[in-house]
Amino acid sequence: MSVVQPLKEAAAAAPPAEVGSQVAIALVATGGKAPYRWALGSGDTLPAGLTLDGDKGTITGVPG
């Protein structure tokens, strides 16, 4: 038997974002069991122009 620490999202401040400028945000977690898979909650959306790569744990794009 192995004990796994609870999964926690590591709070990191997102860089400032400006409409029309490229954004790249890396999502970070600790605990749990890697590899992690990221997803938006039911009914949640990102601002227009941004996309979530659930396998890489990144939010990228150009906000509109």
PDB file with one MODEL, atoms N, CA, C and O in Angstrom:
MODEL        1
ATOM      1  N   MET A   1       0.840  -1.159   0.000  1.00  0.00           N
ATOM      2  CA  MET A   1       0.000   0.000   0.000  1.00  0.00           C
ATOM      3  C   MET A   1       0.898   1.239   0.000  1.00  0.00           C
ATOM      4  O   MET A   1       1.929   1.280   0.671  1.00  0.00           O
ATOM      5  N   SER A   2       0.484   2.232  -0.760  1.00  0.00           N
ATOM      6  CA  SER A   2       1.209   3.498  -0.747  1.00  0.00           C
ATOM      7  C   SER A   2       0.252   4.618  -0.375  1.00  0.00           C
ATOM      8  O   SER A   2      -0.929   4.584  -0.718  1.00  0.00           O
ATOM      9  N   VAL A   3       0.767   5.592   0.318  1.00  0.00           N
ATOM     10  CA  VAL A   3      -0.030   6.742   0.721  1.00  0.00           C
ATOM     11  C   VAL A   3       0.256   7.876  -0.246  1.00  0.00           C
ATOM     12  O   VAL A   3       1.412   8.202  -0.514  1.00  0.00           O
ATOM     13  N   VAL A   4      -0.801   8.471  -0.764  1.00  0.00           N
ATOM     14  CA  VAL A   4      -0.669   9.567  -1.719  1.00  0.00           C
ATOM     15  C   VAL A   4      -1.197  10.832  -1.055  1.00  0.00           C
ATOM     16  O   VAL A   4      -2.294  10.845  -0.498  1.00  0.00           O
ATOM     17  N   GLN A   5      -0.405  11.889  -1.122  1.00  0.00           N
ATOM     18  CA  GLN A   5      -0.827  13.170  -0.558  1.00  0.00           C
ATOM     19  C   GLN A   5      -1.998  13.729  -1.368  1.00  0.00           C
ATOM     20  O   GLN A   5      -2.093  13.477  -2.569  1.00  0.00           O
ATOM     21  N   PRO A   6      -2.882  14.481  -0.727  1.00  0.00           N
ATOM     22  CA  PRO A   6      -4.012  15.074  -1.451  1.00  0.00           C
ATOM     23  C   PRO A   6      -3.525  16.000  -2.569  1.00  0.00           C
ATOM     24  O   PRO A   6      -2.501  16.672  -2.442  1.00  0.00           O
ATOM     25  N   LEU A   7      -4.264  16.017  -3.633  1.00  0.00           N
ATOM     26  CA  LEU A   7      -3.942  16.882  -4.761  1.00  0.00           C
ATOM     27  C   LEU A   7      -4.261  18.322  -4.390  1.00  0.00           C
ATOM     28  O   LEU A   7      -5.332  18.617  -3.860  1.00  0.00           O
ATOM     29  N   LYS A   8      -3.312  19.219  -4.679  1.00  0.00           N
ATOM     30  CA  LYS A   8      -3.512  20.640  -4.434  1.00  0.00           C
ATOM     31  C   LYS A   8      -3.030  21.418  -5.643  1.00  0.00           C
ATOM     32  O   LYS A   8      -1.963  21.150  -6.194  1.00  0.00           O
ATOM     33  N   GLU A   9      -3.835  22.382  -6.039  1.00  0.00           N
ATOM     34  CA  GLU A   9      -3.386  23.298  -7.081  1.00  0.00           C
ATOM     35  C   GLU A   9      -2.420  24.261  -6.429  1.00  0.00           C
ATOM     36  O   GLU A   9      -2.731  24.867  -5.404  1.00  0.00           O
ATOM     37  N   ALA A  10      -1.248  24.402  -7.023  1.00  0.00           N
ATOM     38  CA  ALA A  10      -0.255  25.329  -6.484  1.00  0.00           C
ATOM     39  C   ALA A  10      -0.603  26.721  -6.993  1.00  0.00           C
ATOM     40  O   ALA A  10      -0.549  26.984  -8.194  1.00  0.00           O
ATOM     41  N   ALA A  11      -0.954  27.591  -6.086  1.00  0.00           N
ATOM     42  CA  ALA A  11      -1.370  28.941  -6.471  1.00  0.00           C
ATOM     43  C   ALA A  11      -0.171  29.734  -6.964  1.00  0.00           C
ATOM     44  O   ALA A  11       0.788  29.969  -6.229  1.00  0.00           O
ATOM     45  N   ALA A  12      -0.244  30.132  -8.194  1.00  0.00           N
ATOM     46  CA  ALA A  12       0.791  30.986  -8.772  1.00  0.00           C
ATOM     47  C   ALA A  12       0.081  32.149  -9.435  1.00  0.00           C
ATOM     48  O   ALA A  12      -0.949  31.973 -10.086  1.00  0.00           O
ATOM     49  N   ALA A  13       0.626  33.313  -9.269  1.00  0.00           N
ATOM     50  CA  ALA A  13       0.012  34.485  -9.878  1.00  0.00           C
ATOM     51  C   ALA A  13       0.148  34.402 -11.397  1.00  0.00           C
ATOM     52  O   ALA A  13       1.234  34.160 -11.923  1.00  0.00           O
ATOM     53  N   ALA A  14      -0.952  34.603 -12.079  1.00  0.00           N
ATOM     54  CA  ALA A  14      -0.912  34.626 -13.539  1.00  0.00           C
ATOM     55  C   ALA A  14      -0.248  35.918 -13.989  1.00  0.00           C
ATOM     56  O   ALA A  14      -0.432  36.965 -13.368  1.00  0.00           O
ATOM     57  N   PRO A  15       0.515  35.849 -15.054  1.00  0.00           N
ATOM     58  CA  PRO A  15       1.152  37.072 -15.547  1.00  0.00           C
ATOM     59  C   PRO A  15       0.086  38.050 -16.040  1.00  0.00           C
ATOM     60  O   PRO A  15      -1.012  37.630 -16.405  1.00  0.00           O
ATOM     61  N   PRO A  16       0.394  39.337 -16.055  1.00  0.00           N
ATOM     62  CA  PRO A  16      -0.568  40.302 -16.588  1.00  0.00           C
ATOM     63  C   PRO A  16      -0.895  39.958 -18.039  1.00  0.00           C
ATOM     64  O   PRO A  16      -0.017  39.554 -18.801  1.00  0.00           O
ATOM     65  N   ALA A  17      -2.126  40.117 -18.406  1.00  0.00           N
ATOM     66  CA  ALA A  17      -2.547  39.811 -19.776  1.00  0.00           C
ATOM     67  C   ALA A  17      -3.188  41.047 -20.386  1.00  0.00           C
ATOM     68  O   ALA A  17      -3.916  41.785 -19.722  1.00  0.00           O
ATOM     69  N   GLU A  18      -2.906  41.252 -21.645  1.00  0.00           N
ATOM     70  CA  GLU A  18      -3.485  42.368 -22.377  1.00  0.00           C
ATOM     71  C   GLU A  18      -4.194  41.835 -23.603  1.00  0.00           C
ATOM     72  O   GLU A  18      -3.718  40.901 -24.249  1.00  0.00           O
ATOM     73  N   VAL A  19      -5.333  42.427 -23.923  1.00  0.00           N
ATOM     74  CA  VAL A  19      -6.071  42.052 -25.123  1.00  0.00           C
ATOM     75  C   VAL A  19      -5.139  42.201 -26.320  1.00  0.00           C
ATOM     76  O   VAL A  19      -4.484  43.230 -26.491  1.00  0.00           O
ATOM     77  N   GLY A  20      -5.091  41.161 -27.143  1.00  0.00           N
ATOM     78  CA  GLY A  20      -4.273  41.186 -28.349  1.00  0.00           C
ATOM     79  C   GLY A  20      -2.827  40.762 -28.168  1.00  0.00           C
ATOM     80  O   GLY A  20      -2.078  40.712 -29.143  1.00  0.00           O
ATOM     81  N   SER A  21      -2.408  40.450 -26.918  1.00  0.00           N
ATOM     82  CA  SER A  21      -1.036  40.010 -26.660  1.00  0.00           C
ATOM     83  C   SER A  21      -1.012  38.548 -26.241  1.00  0.00           C
ATOM     84  O   SER A  21      -1.876  38.099 -25.488  1.00  0.00           O
ATOM     85  N   GLN A  22      -0.018  37.801 -26.732  1.00  0.00           N
ATOM     86  CA  GLN A  22       0.120  36.372 -26.436  1.00  0.00           C
ATOM     87  C   GLN A  22       0.216  36.125 -24.933  1.00  0.00           C
ATOM     88  O   GLN A  22       0.891  36.860 -24.212  1.00  0.00           O
ATOM     89  N   VAL A  23      -0.470  35.078 -24.472  1.00  0.00           N
ATOM     90  CA  VAL A  23      -0.456  34.676 -23.068  1.00  0.00           C
ATOM     91  C   VAL A  23      -0.039  33.205 -23.001  1.00  0.00           C
ATOM     92  O   VAL A  23      -0.467  32.399 -23.827  1.00  0.00           O
ATOM     93  N   ALA A  24       0.791  32.858 -22.023  1.00  0.00           N
ATOM     94  CA  ALA A  24       1.150  31.460 -21.765  1.00  0.00           C
ATOM     95  C   ALA A  24       1.231  31.285 -20.254  1.00  0.00           C
ATOM     96  O   ALA A  24       2.082  31.879 -19.592  1.00  0.00           O
ATOM     97  N   ILE A  25       0.338  30.467 -19.723  1.00  0.00           N
ATOM     98  CA  ILE A  25       0.268  30.231 -18.285  1.00  0.00           C
ATOM     99  C   ILE A  25       0.437  28.735 -18.034  1.00  0.00           C
ATOM    100  O   ILE A  25      -0.280  27.921 -18.616  1.00  0.00           O
ATOM    101  N   ALA A  26       1.383  28.372 -17.169  1.00  0.00           N
ATOM    102  CA  ALA A  26       1.596  26.972 -16.798  1.00  0.00           C
ATOM    103  C   ALA A  26       0.850  26.702 -15.493  1.00  0.00           C
ATOM    104  O   ALA A  26       1.032  27.415 -14.506  1.00  0.00           O
ATOM    105  N   LEU A  27       0.013  25.672 -15.497  1.00  0.00           N
ATOM    106  CA  LEU A  27      -0.718  25.272 -14.301  1.00  0.00           C
ATOM    107  C   LEU A  27       0.133  24.286 -13.514  1.00  0.00           C
ATOM    108  O   LEU A  27       0.788  23.428 -14.106  1.00  0.00           O
ATOM    109  N   VAL A  28       0.132  24.395 -12.197  1.00  0.00           N
ATOM    110  CA  VAL A  28       0.990  23.568 -11.362  1.00  0.00           C
ATOM    111  C   VAL A  28       0.167  22.960 -10.234  1.00  0.00           C
ATOM    112  O   VAL A  28      -0.696  23.622  -9.656  1.00  0.00           O
ATOM    113  N   ALA A  29       0.437  21.710  -9.929  1.00  0.00           N
ATOM    114  CA  ALA A  29      -0.212  21.033  -8.808  1.00  0.00           C
ATOM    115  C   ALA A  29       0.825  20.230  -8.040  1.00  0.00           C
ATOM    116  O   ALA A  29       1.885  19.891  -8.566  1.00  0.00           O
ATOM    117  N   THR A  30       0.504  19.934  -6.791  1.00  0.00           N
ATOM    118  CA  THR A  30       1.351  19.075  -5.973  1.00  0.00           C
ATOM    119  C   THR A  30       0.478  17.981  -5.379  1.00  0.00           C
ATOM    120  O   THR A  30      -0.746  18.103  -5.323  1.00  0.00           O
ATOM    121  N   GLY A  31       1.126  16.909  -4.938  1.00  0.00           N
ATOM    122  CA  GLY A  31       0.384  15.805  -4.344  1.00  0.00           C
ATOM    123  C   GLY A  31      -0.324  14.987  -5.408  1.00  0.00           C
ATOM    124  O   GLY A  31      -0.015  15.081  -6.596  1.00  0.00           O
ATOM    125  N   GLY A  32      -1.278  14.184  -4.962  1.00  0.00           N
ATOM    126  CA  GLY A  32      -1.999  13.346  -5.910  1.00  0.00           C
ATOM    127  C   GLY A  32      -1.074  12.374  -6.602  1.00  0.00           C
ATOM    128  O   GLY A  32      -0.021  12.018  -6.074  1.00  0.00           O
ATOM    129  N   LYS A  33      -1.465  11.950  -7.773  1.00  0.00           N
ATOM    130  CA  LYS A  33      -0.664  11.001  -8.536  1.00  0.00           C
ATOM    131  C   LYS A  33      -0.554  11.492  -9.974  1.00  0.00           C
ATOM    132  O   LYS A  33      -1.542  11.539 -10.707  1.00  0.00           O
ATOM    133  N   ALA A  34       0.653  11.853 -10.360  1.00  0.00           N
ATOM    134  CA  ALA A  34       0.900  12.319 -11.729  1.00  0.00           C
ATOM    135  C   ALA A  34       0.828  11.132 -12.683  1.00  0.00           C
ATOM    136  O   ALA A  34       1.015   9.997 -12.243  1.00  0.00           O
ATOM    137  N   PRO A  35       0.569  11.344 -13.948  1.00  0.00           N
ATOM    138  CA  PRO A  35       0.428  12.641 -14.590  1.00  0.00           C
ATOM    139  C   PRO A  35      -0.951  13.257 -14.317  1.00  0.00           C
ATOM    140  O   PRO A  35      -1.947  12.547 -14.185  1.00  0.00           O
ATOM    141  N   TYR A  36      -0.984  14.576 -14.235  1.00  0.00           N
ATOM    142  CA  TYR A  36      -2.232  15.284 -13.996  1.00  0.00           C
ATOM    143  C   TYR A  36      -2.944  15.550 -15.310  1.00  0.00           C
ATOM    144  O   TYR A  36      -2.314  15.664 -16.361  1.00  0.00           O
ATOM    145  N   ARG A  37      -4.247  15.646 -15.238  1.00  0.00           N
ATOM    146  CA  ARG A  37      -5.069  16.016 -16.406  1.00  0.00           C
ATOM    147  C   ARG A  37      -5.926  17.187 -15.973  1.00  0.00           C
ATOM    148  O   ARG A  37      -6.693  17.081 -15.016  1.00  0.00           O
ATOM    149  N   TRP A  38      -5.801  18.297 -16.669  1.00  0.00           N
ATOM    150  CA  TRP A  38      -6.527  19.514 -16.333  1.00  0.00           C
ATOM    151  C   TRP A  38      -7.773  19.646 -17.191  1.00  0.00           C
ATOM    152  O   TRP A  38      -7.779  19.255 -18.358  1.00  0.00           O
ATOM    153  N   ALA A  39      -8.830  20.201 -16.602  1.00  0.00           N
ATOM    154  CA  ALA A  39     -10.070  20.425 -17.343  1.00  0.00           C
ATOM    155  C   ALA A  39     -10.829  21.578 -16.694  1.00  0.00           C
ATOM    156  O   ALA A  39     -10.658  21.865 -15.509  1.00  0.00           O
ATOM    157  N   LEU A  40     -11.664  22.228 -17.488  1.00  0.00           N
ATOM    158  CA  LEU A  40     -12.543  23.257 -16.950  1.00  0.00           C
ATOM    159  C   LEU A  40     -13.730  22.581 -16.276  1.00  0.00           C
ATOM    160  O   LEU A  40     -14.155  21.503 -16.690  1.00  0.00           O
ATOM    161  N   GLY A  41     -14.254  23.210 -15.252  1.00  0.00           N
ATOM    162  CA  GLY A  41     -15.443  22.691 -14.584  1.00  0.00           C
ATOM    163  C   GLY A  41     -16.658  22.809 -15.492  1.00  0.00           C
ATOM    164  O   GLY A  41     -16.659  23.585 -16.448  1.00  0.00           O
ATOM    165  N   SER A  42     -17.669  22.053 -15.192  1.00  0.00           N
ATOM    166  CA  SER A  42     -18.899  22.068 -15.972  1.00  0.00           C
ATOM    167  C   SER A  42     -19.449  23.492 -16.060  1.00  0.00           C
ATOM    168  O   SER A  42     -19.681  24.141 -15.040  1.00  0.00           O
ATOM    169  N   GLY A  43     -19.650  23.964 -17.274  1.00  0.00           N
ATOM    170  CA  GLY A  43     -20.189  25.295 -17.493  1.00  0.00           C
ATOM    171  C   GLY A  43     -19.155  26.410 -17.447  1.00  0.00           C
ATOM    172  O   GLY A  43     -19.485  27.560 -17.736  1.00  0.00           O
ATOM    173  N   ASP A  44     -17.901  26.095 -17.085  1.00  0.00           N
ATOM    174  CA  ASP A  44     -16.850  27.113 -17.034  1.00  0.00           C
ATOM    175  C   ASP A  44     -16.257  27.335 -18.421  1.00  0.00           C
ATOM    176  O   ASP A  44     -16.191  26.411 -19.232  1.00  0.00           O
ATOM    177  N   THR A  45     -15.834  28.542 -18.681  1.00  0.00           N
ATOM    178  CA  THR A  45     -15.183  28.867 -19.950  1.00  0.00           C
ATOM    179  C   THR A  45     -13.982  29.767 -19.688  1.00  0.00           C
ATOM    180  O   THR A  45     -13.886  30.417 -18.647  1.00  0.00           O
ATOM    181  N   LEU A  46     -13.084  29.789 -20.640  1.00  0.00           N
ATOM    182  CA  LEU A  46     -11.962  30.728 -20.610  1.00  0.00           C
ATOM    183  C   LEU A  46     -12.357  31.949 -21.436  1.00  0.00           C
ATOM    184  O   LEU A  46     -13.256  31.869 -22.273  1.00  0.00           O
ATOM    185  N   PRO A  47     -11.696  33.064 -21.206  1.00  0.00           N
ATOM    186  CA  PRO A  47     -11.958  34.234 -22.052  1.00  0.00           C
ATOM    187  C   PRO A  47     -11.711  33.904 -23.524  1.00  0.00           C
ATOM    188  O   PRO A  47     -10.906  33.031 -23.847  1.00  0.00           O
ATOM    189  N   ALA A  48     -12.400  34.599 -24.393  1.00  0.00           N
ATOM    190  CA  ALA A  48     -12.251  34.390 -25.836  1.00  0.00           C
ATOM    191  C   ALA A  48     -10.794  34.478 -26.239  1.00  0.00           C
ATOM    192  O   ALA A  48     -10.077  35.383 -25.813  1.00  0.00           O
ATOM    193  N   GLY A  49     -10.351  33.524 -27.073  1.00  0.00           N
ATOM    194  CA  GLY A  49      -8.987  33.515 -27.578  1.00  0.00           C
ATOM    195  C   GLY A  49      -8.015  32.672 -26.770  1.00  0.00           C
ATOM    196  O   GLY A  49      -6.890  32.436 -27.210  1.00  0.00           O
ATOM    197  N   LEU A  50      -8.438  32.209 -25.579  1.00  0.00           N
ATOM    198  CA  LEU A  50      -7.566  31.372 -24.753  1.00  0.00           C
ATOM    199  C   LEU A  50      -8.035  29.929 -24.796  1.00  0.00           C
ATOM    200  O   LEU A  50      -9.235  29.659 -24.852  1.00  0.00           O
ATOM    201  N   THR A  51      -7.075  28.995 -24.769  1.00  0.00           N
ATOM    202  CA  THR A  51      -7.406  27.575 -24.760  1.00  0.00           C
ATOM    203  C   THR A  51      -6.610  26.858 -23.678  1.00  0.00           C
ATOM    204  O   THR A  51      -5.490  27.244 -23.342  1.00  0.00           O
ATOM    205  N   LEU A  52      -7.211  25.820 -23.151  1.00  0.00           N
ATOM    206  CA  LEU A  52      -6.580  24.979 -22.139  1.00  0.00           C
ATOM    207  C   LEU A  52      -6.101  23.699 -22.800  1.00  0.00           C
ATOM    208  O   LEU A  52      -6.873  23.016 -23.474  1.00  0.00           O
ATOM    209  N   ASP A  53      -4.823  23.371 -22.608  1.00  0.00           N
ATOM    210  CA  ASP A  53      -4.294  22.071 -23.013  1.00  0.00           C
ATOM    211  C   ASP A  53      -4.259  21.234 -21.747  1.00  0.00           C
ATOM    212  O   ASP A  53      -3.350  21.377 -20.929  1.00  0.00           O
ATOM    213  N   GLY A  54      -5.243  20.361 -21.581  1.00  0.00           N
ATOM    214  CA  GLY A  54      -5.396  19.579 -20.362  1.00  0.00           C
ATOM    215  C   GLY A  54      -4.268  18.605 -20.100  1.00  0.00           C
ATOM    216  O   GLY A  54      -3.993  18.278 -18.945  1.00  0.00           O
ATOM    217  N   ASP A  55      -3.602  18.128 -21.160  1.00  0.00           N
ATOM    218  CA  ASP A  55      -2.497  17.190 -20.980  1.00  0.00           C
ATOM    219  C   ASP A  55      -1.212  17.902 -20.562  1.00  0.00           C
ATOM    220  O   ASP A  55      -0.451  17.386 -19.744  1.00  0.00           O
ATOM    221  N   LYS A  56      -0.974  19.077 -21.120  1.00  0.00           N
ATOM    222  CA  LYS A  56       0.246  19.825 -20.802  1.00  0.00           C
ATOM    223  C   LYS A  56       0.074  20.722 -19.580  1.00  0.00           C
ATOM    224  O   LYS A  56       1.060  21.121 -18.959  1.00  0.00           O
ATOM    225  N   GLY A  57      -1.172  21.040 -19.232  1.00  0.00           N
ATOM    226  CA  GLY A  57      -1.406  21.939 -18.101  1.00  0.00           C
ATOM    227  C   GLY A  57      -1.040  23.367 -18.431  1.00  0.00           C
ATOM    228  O   GLY A  57      -0.405  24.061 -17.637  1.00  0.00           O
ATOM    229  N   THR A  58      -1.451  23.804 -19.627  1.00  0.00           N
ATOM    230  CA  THR A  58      -1.157  25.187 -20.024  1.00  0.00           C
ATOM    231  C   THR A  58      -2.412  25.873 -20.542  1.00  0.00           C
ATOM    232  O   THR A  58      -3.307  25.243 -21.105  1.00  0.00           O
ATOM    233  N   ILE A  59      -2.446  27.174 -20.333  1.00  0.00           N
ATOM    234  CA  ILE A  59      -3.463  28.023 -20.933  1.00  0.00           C
ATOM    235  C   ILE A  59      -2.701  28.978 -21.840  1.00  0.00           C
ATOM    236  O   ILE A  59      -1.814  29.704 -21.389  1.00  0.00           O
ATOM    237  N   THR A  60      -3.053  28.972 -23.122  1.00  0.00           N
ATOM    238  CA  THR A  60      -2.333  29.800 -24.091  1.00  0.00           C
ATOM    239  C   THR A  60      -3.301  30.471 -25.043  1.00  0.00           C
ATOM    240  O   THR A  60      -4.469  30.096 -25.144  1.00  0.00           O
ATOM    241  N   GLY A  61      -2.795  31.460 -25.731  1.00  0.00           N
ATOM    242  CA  GLY A  61      -3.582  32.125 -26.751  1.00  0.00           C
ATOM    243  C   GLY A  61      -3.424  33.625 -26.686  1.00  0.00           C
ATOM    244  O   GLY A  61      -2.563  34.162 -25.989  1.00  0.00           O
ATOM    245  N   VAL A  62      -4.292  34.286 -27.442  1.00  0.00           N
ATOM    246  CA  VAL A  62      -4.321  35.746 -27.489  1.00  0.00           C
ATOM    247  C   VAL A  62      -5.711  36.169 -27.076  1.00  0.00           C
ATOM    248  O   VAL A  62      -6.667  35.996 -27.832  1.00  0.00           O
ATOM    249  N   PRO A  63      -5.835  36.732 -25.857  1.00  0.00           N
ATOM    250  CA  PRO A  63      -7.170  37.126 -25.417  1.00  0.00           C
ATOM    251  C   PRO A  63      -7.746  38.206 -26.306  1.00  0.00           C
ATOM    252  O   PRO A  63      -7.058  39.126 -26.745  1.00  0.00           O
ATOM    253  N   GLY A  64      -9.059  38.055 -26.559  1.00  0.00           N
ATOM    254  CA  GLY A  64      -9.725  39.017 -27.438  1.00  0.00           C
ATOM    255  C   GLY A  64     -10.583  39.872 -26.621  1.00  0.00           C
ATOM    256  O   GLY A  64     -11.249  40.763 -27.147  1.00  0.00           O
TER     257      GLY A  64
ENDMDL
END
